[in-house]
C-alpha cells in the first residue's frame, strides 16, 4: 500500500491519478457550477448516514439483509413523480416479501437521487460515420447522436443536484406520509404484476399480512398509528464517479467533526475506478458515509485485504460493503477465497451480490440484455459460497425499474429476445421490470431460508 502524500481532506483526491472523468471543455464554467453546488444545502444529513451505518452493522452481523436497488442511470427526461413512486413501490414490494419470508429486517437503499453518471469502457464511440464522445450519463452530457449533445456541460451538475433534491423530497414524503403503510400492502400491486403468476403469489402474501394485522388489532394493538407499521426508512446511494460533484457536497458534521459526502447516504466505487492508489479510493477513504466497492472475478485475496485496510482501517461494522459481481459461472469458486480471507482477517464486511453486471450479453437484435435465470443463478451461487464458508450472504444489488419494460429476458412472464424491442427504454444497461423484480424477491427469499 503506497504512502499517502498528505492528510485527507475533501480535495486531497486531486493529488492522485484519476479515471473516468469527463473532458470538461470550459474549466471556468466547471468551477462556477461546483461553487454553486458547494453553496447549496446538503442533500442528506450526516445523522442519516450514521443511521444507515448502524443498520448495515446489523447486516454485517447476520441479523438483517440489504436490498439495494434502482435505476441503471437516472434520466433528466423521464423525471416524474410517477416514476419515483413506481420505483419505490417495487422496492417496498420486494422488501415485504423478503421480510415476511426470511424473518429479518430489510435495509432499503435505492440507487436513486444521484445515480446519473456512468463509467464507460472508451472515451469515444462510433455511430455510423461519426466518432463521438461517449455518453456518460445526464449529469455530464446528452445521449443524442450529435457532436454538440455529447460535449460535457457543467451546468448539468447543477441540474443533477436540483433533481436529486426533488427526488429526495418526494421519497421522504412517500416513506413517512402513508404510502408505505403496511395496511396498504395490497395497493402496492400494479396491474401487470397482479396479473402475473408471481403477482398472484404476492397477493396471497398480502392477504396473510392483512390477517395478521387484523389479529393484532383484535388483540388491542394499535396498528394505524404505529410508526413501525406505517413508516419506512429508505436510504439513497449512487456510484461516486464525478469527484468534483462529490467534493462540492462534502461537509463537516457539527456533531462529530467528521466529513460526510452529503450527496447520498451511501456511496460506492466500481471496478473501473477502484485503483488502490487512485483518486476514488482516496476520496472514499476519508468520508464518514457507509461505502461500497464492486469486486469482480479477477479480484485477488491480497487486493481485497488491502482494500479493507484502506477503506475501513478501524474495522467499524457497517462501514464497508463489498459488492460481488462475478458472473453466474464463476461466483462460487471466485468468491469463496475472498470470504475466507476477509473473515480470517477479522474485517466486519457486508457482502452483497450484484447479479446483473456479470451476466450481460447481446441478443440477436443487438440489444444488451440479461437472462433472469442467469441473474438468479448468480444469487444462488453467492448464497452457496456463503453457506460453504459459514458467512452471511448479506444483500443483493440490482438494477430495476417500476415500469413494465422489456429489457431482460426470462422471468415469470418468459420474455424472449423477440420481446426486447417492445419497451426497451434504458439509457444504458438492461433493468428488471416490476414483475421480474417481485419474482426475484420470492426466489431470493427461498434461497435464504436455510440461514434464518
VOGU-3710 file (C-alpha; in Angstrom, 3 decimals, decimal comma):
1> xxxxxxxxxx> 0,000/0,000/0,000  1,500/3,330/-1,034  2,121/6,209/1,328  -0,457/8,980/1,348  1,044/12,275/0,077  -0,649/14,252/2,859  -3,536/14,311/5,341  -7,005/13,602/3,981  -9,261/16,473/3,006  -12,260/16,677/0,643
11> xxxxxxxxxx> -9,844/17,877/-2,045  -6,897/15,550/-1,388  -8,020/13,268/-4,232  -6,653/15,904/-6,623  -3,147/14,610/-5,814  -3,940/11,106/-7,101  -4,331/9,641/-10,583  -7,964/9,605/-11,647  -10,036/7,704/-14,193  -13,449/8,026/-15,829
21> xxxxxxxxxx> -13,707/11,820/-15,598  -15,328/13,908/-18,359  -13,164/16,119/-20,532  -14,801/19,383/-19,478  -14,079/21,950/-22,222  -14,503/25,054/-20,050  -12,706/24,891/-16,693  -14,149/28,251/-15,659  -17,719/27,092/-16,208  -16,965/23,894/-14,306
31> xxxxxxxxxx> -15,560/25,839/-11,338  -18,622/28,112/-11,330  -21,036/25,145/-11,259  -19,125/23,414/-8,472  -19,033/26,604/-6,402  -22,775/26,947/-6,859  -23,357/23,375/-5,645  -20,992/23,885/-2,698  -23,078/26,867/-1,569  -26,330/24,874/-1,606
41> xxxxxxxxxx> -27,829/22,881/1,292  -26,741/19,260/1,724  -28,987/16,687/0,085  -28,755/14,302/3,050  -27,546/14,710/6,603  -24,681/13,097/8,476  -27,056/11,701/11,102  -28,971/9,846/8,400  -25,762/8,328/7,062  -24,813/7,236/10,581
51> xxxxxxxxxx> -28,243/5,616/10,970  -27,681/3,656/7,755  -24,284/2,517/9,023  -25,937/1,256/12,206  -28,431/-0,743/10,145  -25,657/-2,099/7,929  -23,800/-3,199/11,045  -26,769/-5,492/11,737  -26,371/-6,847/8,202  -22,666/-7,488/8,796
61> xxxxxxxxxx> -23,590/-9,427/11,949  -26,072/-11,591/10,031  -29,155/-10,036/11,622  -30,544/-8,064/8,660  -30,475/-8,099/4,845  -29,560/-5,324/2,394  -31,798/-4,597/-0,581  -30,000/-2,080/-2,802  -31,984/-1,443/-5,958  -32,913/1,138/-8,550
71> xxxxxxxxxx> -32,157/2,555/-11,951  -29,104/1,807/-14,040  -28,856/5,550/-14,679  -31,386/8,217/-13,766  -32,699/10,430/-16,526  -33,417/14,140/-16,777  -36,002/13,446/-19,458  -38,029/10,766/-17,649  -38,091/12,518/-14,287  -41,584/12,456/-12,785
81> xxxxxxxxxx> -43,429/11,784/-9,544  -44,991/8,690/-11,095  -41,609/7,156/-11,959  -40,285/7,785/-8,449  -43,430/6,335/-6,854  -43,411/3,211/-9,006  -39,724/2,571/-8,331  -40,315/2,910/-4,594  -43,372/0,668/-4,856  -41,317/-2,174/-6,317
91> xxxxxxxxxx> -38,620/-1,775/-3,655  -41,316/-1,914/-0,953  -42,862/-4,994/-2,542  -39,512/-6,757/-2,657  -38,755/-5,731/0,938  -42,060/-7,019/2,288  -41,583/-10,345/0,505  -38,095/-10,721/1,960  -39,108/-9,575/5,460  -42,121/-11,868/5,661
101> xxxxxxxxxx> -40,391/-14,869/4,123  -36,931/-14,626/5,688  -37,821/-13,064/9,032  -35,088/-10,424/9,286  -35,237/-6,627/8,855  -34,573/-5,389/5,321  -32,298/-2,370/4,912  -33,676/-0,495/1,904  -31,167/1,515/-0,139  -32,177/2,962/-3,500
111> xxxxxxxxxx> -29,970/3,613/-6,497  -31,776/6,923/-6,706  -31,468/10,702/-6,223  -27,944/10,859/-7,647  -27,303/7,837/-9,905  -26,672/9,938/-13,006  -23,079/9,176/-14,030  -21,907/6,020/-15,795  -18,364/4,707/-16,288  -17,566/3,755/-19,865
121> xxxxxxxxxx> -15,089/1,416/-21,476  -13,986/4,013/-24,057  -13,978/7,838/-24,150  -15,428/7,760/-27,682  -17,873/5,662/-29,669  -18,500/5,178/-33,366  -22,059/5,874/-34,529  -22,203/5,330/-38,273  -19,646/7,684/-39,768  -19,453/9,797/-36,608
131> xxxxxxxxxx> -16,868/9,426/-33,865  -18,483/10,965/-30,789  -17,611/11,424/-27,121  -19,233/8,612/-25,162  -22,476/9,321/-23,329  -21,522/9,424/-19,639  -24,938/9,985/-18,097  -27,212/13,004/-17,947  -25,052/14,643/-15,282  -22,374/15,062/-17,979
141> xxxxxxxxxx> -23,851/15,132/-21,494  -26,819/14,129/-23,653  -27,270/10,804/-25,466  -28,416/12,447/-28,718  -26,210/11,453/-31,654  -24,640/14,838/-32,350  -21,286/16,370/-31,537  -22,905/19,260/-29,671  -25,023/16,985/-27,473  -22,023/14,936/-26,389
151> xxxxxxxxxx> -19,910/17,880/-25,208  -19,704/17,695/-21,374  -21,726/20,547/-19,895  -21,056/21,514/-16,245  -24,499/23,123/-15,952  -25,797/19,570/-15,864  -24,092/19,095/-12,479  -26,369/21,776/-11,035  -29,403/20,239/-12,720  -28,500/16,859/-11,199
161> xxxxxxxxxx> -28,361/18,478/-7,757  -31,824/20,002/-8,165  -33,376/16,795/-9,497  -31,822/14,835/-6,633  -33,264/17,297/-4,126  -36,749/16,976/-5,657  -36,483/13,186/-5,727  -35,408/13,038/-2,086  -38,252/15,321/-1,071  -40,791/13,023/-2,697
171> xxxxxxxxxx> -39,155/9,852/-1,370  -39,323/11,167/2,180  -42,976/12,124/1,718  -43,873/8,668/0,434  -41,825/6,855/3,078  -43,239/8,796/6,031  -46,583/10,071/4,733  -48,701/6,924/4,483  -47,745/5,403/1,127  -45,522/2,828/2,857
181> xxxxxxxxxx> -48,131/1,896/5,487  -48,240/-1,873/5,864  -52,033/-1,794/5,772  -51,743/-0,612/2,154  -49,748/-3,663/1,085  -52,491/-4,635/-1,412  -52,420/-1,196/-3,052  -48,744/-1,630/-3,939  -49,684/-4,188/-6,576  -49,652/-2,863/-10,101
191> xxxxxxxxxx> -51,940/-4,320/-12,750  -49,193/-6,009/-14,752  -47,809/-7,546/-11,548  -51,107/-8,693/-10,107  -51,976/-10,432/-13,386  -48,740/-12,444/-13,402  -48,091/-15,714/-11,520  -45,635/-14,050/-9,172  -48,069/-11,181/-8,683  -50,756/-13,620/-7,627
201> xxxxxxxxxx> -48,294/-15,120/-5,175  -47,691/-11,624/-3,830  -51,432/-11,126/-3,418  -51,597/-14,279/-1,311  -48,778/-12,963/0,881  -50,557/-9,601/1,183  -53,722/-11,368/2,328  -51,727/-13,173/5,038  -50,327/-9,836/6,227  -53,841/-8,370/6,322
211> xxxxxxxxxx> -54,989/-11,253/8,505  -52,008/-10,769/10,811  -52,806/-7,054/11,174  -56,459/-7,859/11,893  -55,352/-10,298/14,581  -53,110/-7,641/16,158  -55,957/-5,130/16,180  -58,264/-7,711/17,749  -55,660/-8,157/20,491  -55,715/-4,428/21,196
221> xxxxxxxxxx> -52,563/-3,465/19,307  -52,862/-0,071/17,637  -51,665/-0,664/14,074  -52,798/2,504/12,292  -50,634/4,952/14,245  -47,674/2,646/14,915  -44,672/4,124/13,059  -43,077/0,683/12,784  -46,017/-0,354/10,606  -46,803/2,913/8,828
231> xxxxxxxxxx> -43,363/4,369/8,002  -40,136/3,071/6,465  -36,587/4,309/6,101  -35,371/4,413/2,507  -31,768/5,489/2,049  -30,113/6,714/-1,138  -26,920/5,680/-2,882  -25,030/6,152/-6,116  -21,665/5,479/-7,668  -19,227/8,203/-6,614
241> xxxxxxxxxx> -17,841/8,780/-10,081  -17,652/12,544/-10,751  -15,461/13,518/-7,824  -15,776/17,270/-8,310  -19,520/16,952/-7,691  -18,930/14,725/-4,646  -16,369/17,130/-3,185  -18,754/20,069/-3,606  -21,318/18,278/-1,446  -18,893/17,111/1,245
251> xxxxxxxxxx> -19,497/18,853/4,559  -18,088/18,639/8,101  -20,528/17,164/10,619  -21,064/19,603/13,503  -21,631/16,749/15,991  -18,633/14,543/15,263  -16,268/16,786/13,310  -16,061/14,136/10,593  -16,511/14,767/6,874  -19,587/13,342/5,128
261> xxxxxxxxxx> -20,435/13,320/1,447  -23,944/14,741/1,668  -24,901/13,845/-1,918  -26,204/10,447/-0,702  -26,336/8,258/2,374  -24,081/5,622/0,797  -21,501/5,886/-1,996  -19,764/3,129/-3,899  -16,978/2,760/-6,429  -16,924/0,380/-9,363
271> xxxxxxxxxx> -14,433/-1,966/-10,947  -13,072/0,712/-13,288  -12,185/3,175/-10,505  -11,056/1,006/-7,583  -7,305/1,516/-8,018  -5,823/1,420/-4,503  -3,540/4,305/-5,418  -6,251/6,223/-7,260  -8,365/9,268/-6,556  -11,651/7,436/-5,961
281> xxxxxxxxxx> -10,283/5,215/-3,197  -8,582/8,242/-1,669  -11,832/10,221/-1,608  -13,967/7,454/-0,141  -11,369/6,602/2,483  -11,969/9,909/4,257  -15,748/10,374/4,239  -17,869/9,135/7,129  -20,633/7,614/4,999  -21,113/3,895/4,595
291> xxxxxxxxxx> -19,268/2,995/1,416  -19,187/0,130/-1,050  -16,864/-1,304/-3,654  -17,577/-3,662/-6,543  -15,353/-6,736/-6,776  -15,231/-8,892/-9,904  -13,813/-12,311/-10,796  -10,258/-11,006/-11,245  -10,122/-9,646/-7,685  -7,346/-11,221/-5,627
301> xxxxxxxxxx> -7,283/-12,013/-1,923  -4,355/-9,620/-1,400  -6,240/-6,801/-3,107  -9,392/-7,299/-1,015  -7,432/-7,340/2,239  -5,590/-4,163/1,234  -8,878/-2,572/0,192  -10,450/-3,349/3,565  -7,430/-1,907/5,368  -7,573/1,249/3,249
311> xxxxxxxxxx> -11,318/1,910/3,417  -12,089/0,630/6,919  -8,863/0,604/8,953  -10,761/0,884/12,257  -12,915/-2,123/11,303  -16,192/-0,370/12,007  -19,153/-2,718/11,381  -21,390/-1,436/8,589  -18,774/0,932/7,206  -17,791/-1,164/4,181
321> xxxxxxxxxx> -19,900/-3,226/1,791  -18,207/-5,413/-0,802  -20,476/-5,980/-3,792  -19,510/-9,094/-5,725  -20,219/-9,126/-9,460  -18,641/-12,357/-10,602  -20,980/-13,871/-13,188  -23,116/-16,946/-12,642  -20,429/-19,393/-13,800  -17,660/-18,014/-11,585
331> xxxxxxxxxx> -19,231/-16,746/-8,385  -18,800/-19,798/-6,159  -15,161/-20,525/-6,985  -14,048/-16,881/-7,116  -15,919/-15,637/-4,063  -15,076/-18,337/-1,523  -11,357/-17,455/-1,128  -12,307/-13,797/-0,593  -14,896/-14,682/2,047  -12,422/-16,905/3,849
341> xxxxxxxxxx> -9,599/-14,353/3,826  -11,736/-11,416/4,964  -13,305/-13,474/7,759  -9,936/-14,793/8,947  -8,571/-11,231/8,996  -11,485/-10,080/11,187  -12,957/-7,458/8,870  -16,702/-6,851/9,615  -17,840/-6,676/5,987  -21,326/-6,534/4,475
351> xxxxxxxxxx> -21,287/-8,893/1,488  -23,794/-8,131/-1,259  -24,370/-9,740/-4,649  -24,711/-7,764/-7,869  -26,048/-10,496/-10,184  -26,658/-8,105/-13,081  -23,341/-6,842/-14,447  -21,571/-10,184/-14,792  -24,416/-11,650/-16,839  -24,916/-9,103/-19,628
361> xxxxxxxxxx> -24,897/-10,251/-23,253  -26,097/-9,076/-26,666  -29,316/-10,512/-28,096  -29,517/-11,372/-31,823  -31,061/-7,948/-32,495  -28,052/-6,238/-30,883  -29,826/-5,228/-27,677  -27,863/-5,613/-24,469  -29,853/-7,862/-22,157  -29,695/-10,131/-19,125
371> xxxxxxxxxx> -31,345/-13,502/-18,593  -33,427/-13,694/-15,416  -32,363/-17,309/-14,896  -28,684/-16,334/-15,001  -29,309/-13,465/-12,568  -30,973/-15,919/-10,188  -28,232/-18,490/-10,751  -25,580/-15,990/-9,642  -27,541/-15,217/-6,466  -27,773/-18,965/-5,856
381> xxxxxxxxxx> -24,010/-19,353/-6,259  -23,453/-16,369/-3,959  -25,604/-17,988/-1,264  -23,915/-21,373/-1,669  -20,472/-19,786/-1,334  -21,509/-18,179/1,944  -23,022/-21,408/3,187  -19,770/-23,219/2,470  -17,723/-20,588/4,326  -20,239/-20,144/7,176
391> xxxxxxxxxx> -20,693/-16,446/6,414  -23,829/-14,350/5,901  -24,996/-13,518/2,334  -25,854/-10,000/3,333  -27,697/-8,495/0,392  -28,448/-8,023/-3,271  -27,689/-5,065/-5,520  -29,926/-4,968/-8,602  -30,880/-2,627/-11,423  -34,641/-2,357/-11,780
401> xxxxxxxxxx> -37,495/-0,052/-12,700  -41,112/0,214/-11,683  -42,158/0,314/-15,321  -43,285/-2,618/-17,475  -40,178/-2,526/-19,654  -38,847/-5,386/-21,761  -35,093/-5,228/-21,227  -34,233/-8,534/-19,508  -35,373/-11,890/-20,877  -36,981/-14,652/-18,831
411> xxxxxxxxxx> -38,795/-14,393/-15,528  -42,358/-15,383/-14,776  -43,633/-13,776/-17,973  -40,997/-15,653/-20,006  -39,898/-12,618/-22,022  -37,868/-13,633/-25,074  -35,322/-11,819/-27,219  -38,148/-11,107/-29,659  -39,912/-9,074/-26,936  -36,990/-6,736/-26,245
421> xxxxxxxxxx> -37,975/-4,106/-28,803  -41,462/-3,706/-27,289  -40,366/-1,393/-24,456  -36,581/-1,196/-24,361  -36,182/2,177/-22,625  -32,960/2,112/-20,605  -30,277/4,704/-21,323  -27,504/2,251/-20,550  -27,882/-1,229/-19,048  -30,958/-3,517/-19,087
431> xxxxxxxxxx> -33,122/-3,482/-15,963  -35,533/-5,923/-14,383  -39,124/-4,793/-14,713  -41,546/-4,746/-11,784  -42,822/-8,265/-12,402  -39,328/-9,731/-12,687  -38,247/-7,851/-9,545  -41,084/-9,319/-7,483  -40,256/-12,749/-8,890  -36,601/-12,293/-7,897
441> xxxxxxxxxx> -37,548/-11,347/-4,331  -39,532/-14,573/-3,887  -36,694/-16,659/-5,320  -34,049/-14,947/-3,149  -36,236/-15,473/-0,066  -36,329/-19,187/-0,812  -32,540/-19,292/-1,110  -32,092/-17,509/2,225  -34,408/-19,582/4,375  -31,647/-22,025/5,359
451> xx> -29,784/-19,153/7,063  -32,572/-17,997/9,396
//
